[in-house]
Amino acid sequence: MLKNTTENNRARLESWGLLRTDPVPEAGEDAAATISVTETLSEEEQEELRSELAKVEEEIQTLSQVLAAKEKHLAEIKRKLGISSLQELRQNIAKGWQDVTATPAYKKTSETLSQAGQKASAAFASVGSVITKKLEDVKNSPTFKSFEEKVENLKASRESKVGGTKPAGGDFGDVLNSTASASATATEPLPEQTQAGP
């Protein structure tokens, strides 16, 4: 049954002239040379076809010349307006982007990403507040207070050895800075040691 249907379709296409069994002429090939022996044309028909062929070729040449003139005119107008290829590319990209952003898919994706961004911001804010609370807890813990007192005592003893005038105490950053400067000063010789002679 399938074979009969295929043969019927083939016969129908051939009758309509849609299915050709003879070779199709290549571009530039003489159409008169491809006519099979079974299809003989009268001298009058051949002359008519040659005339039509010459007309079509002449029209193609004229259209090519008109197209070239139009393209030259277009380039001249663009030059006068100051439109460069780069500007045209920018305009095309901008138009393309505008078309993309107008699509429902882009709008839905944009909304989804916006919601995700808002949720991420909220999550980071809550993480930040948790970290701040934990740092405050650590700072208020007995272990940290004990460490801070030891650093203050160390600072006070170093300042008394180096001869610093700042009172003991201050915040943790001051303690660390003064401890660092005290250690740097302690490695330099004191003025009394360099003036003492033999």
Buried (B, 14 or more C-beta within 10 A) or exposed (E): EEEEEEEEEEEEEEEEEEEEEEEEEEEEEEEEEEBEEEEEEEEEEEEEBEEEEEEEEEEEEEEEEEEEEEEEEEEEEBEEEEEEEEEEEEEEEEEEEEEEEEEEEEEEEEEEEEEEEEEEEEEEEEEEEEEEEEEEEEEEEEEBEEEBEEBBEBBBEBBEEBEBEEEBEEEEEEBEEBBEBBEEBEEEEEEEEEEEEE
